[in-house]
């Protein structure tokens, strides 16, 4: 058994799977290519029932594998997997995401460069090379949410006002502090994770990464977007297999995030409008999905 390179010795990686048999092998292989040892990686399987856990056990026997009997949700499963891990930093990686060459070491250097950095988000690309905009975000206050849900953010992506949520008015290769990264790939300082007690388990899926980053800022920390670290993300592979429940979960998470962080002061005045907008959007998307042969999730 060989030891990982010194700069990687303090890293624990967690991959949460749900019906991910076709993707998780590539995610695990990318972790090993980046220098992690199998014993540094935990896979928590949310009761997939499709052989995902069996594949991990057969192909990567040194990986720590947690088999859950049912789907506990992304937040709770990650918290269970991360509990008691000894490393000084925690890498969260989706089963349909792959670390690019040098990505993990680059993220670690970025995290170590500034003590206040609680997390580092890499540049995440879709398979066609387009930026996955969720990897660098502003918090979705009522106005930025309105621009996004109304479609104005897509019509005017270069506008500082309308492109505020996904920072589309800024070059994708610019490293900078952001409000939030994406849980598809996020490197978190372990001391910060412990202080926050991980994800808020009230989020079943979606929104837990935004909430975690919000709480990092509340601690006085920052989140850093590092485009020199590249990750490839298929995105939505698990959600596509249970599209309608995930669509509902996404909109519930939108309301939970608003209720936790904006439902006070002036934000309370917006709450009826926000709740109505979320409900109308969910209803519209459910109707569109009912008219399609293949349901899709559209967060």
Secondary structure, DSSP 8 states (H G I E B T S, - for coil): -----GGGTTEEEEEEESS-TTTHHHHHHHHHHTT--GGGEEEEEES--SSHHHHHHHH-TTSEEEEESS---HHHHHHHHHTT---SEEEEEETTEEE-TTHHHHHHHHHHT-TTEEEEEEEEE-TTS-B-GGGSB----HHHHHHHHHTHHHHTTT-TTTTTTTTTTS-TT--EEESB--TTEEEEEHHHHHHHTSS-TT-SSSSHHHHHHHHHHHTT-EEEEEEEEEEEE---HHHHTTHHHHHHHHHHHHHHHHHHHTSSTHHHHHHHHHHHHHHHHHHHHHHHHHHSSS-----
